[in-house]
């Protein structure tokens, strides 16, 4: 998986930093931010540095709870500030977007990202590390009951991506090709991304139609190609083709990209768009 670097999310330079060898790492500790999923790593860093007077953002990594994007915090071997007296032995991973009153909405994508970071930590350490929640070492409800139970269960993979459908081979793409509606370099993706990541959440207009309508149009084209699209069906099962980018659209886009032999990043850019309208059904 890709990790969004500090430079990419606009991190401030740390005031100081201390590193730890992998031989001293014994665990991976899960946290939640207790705030909206729209909170950015930079906002968290600003709070930690300006309000708590820490040297940097407290976590080693952060994960968006909706789309599973991974952000570099202090990194693998810099000592964090996520659990007093337990920062040296533990890599701290924070899931952004959970509240403090018992409600949690952590996507399968976010869980897969956490699991990937855990396995990568094991690979770098050369051994299996303990899986902890913040409450295991501190007087706190963090990381919430839902995620804590998942951590204690060993990070089981949930909501695995269904297999792509297999329509007859070699049929021309149905319908009339539609030109990709966004400016060059833009894509349909998470609302937490940069301005050129268009989510459908705010209904921005492009070429006379809303971004939401364009996302719906692309998914409808996949339906024409033989994919089972819509509420209660194989793809977009929970929310249907509502045109708002989230974990279900990301899974659909990734599956189509894999089916077409494209780079599968889960983002709907020009190549993935064109493949739906121009590539033969196989």
Secondary structure by P-SEA (a helix, b strand, c coil): ccccccccccccccccccccccccccbbbbbbccccccccaaaaaaaaacccccccccccbbbccccbbbbbccccccccccccccccccbbbbbcccccccbbbbcaaaaaaaaaaaaaaaaaacbbbbbbccccccccccccaaaaaaaaacccccccccccccccccccccccccccccccccccccccccccccccccccccccccaaaaaaaaaaaaaaacccccccccccccccccccccaaaaaaaaaaaaaacccccccccaaaaaaacccccc
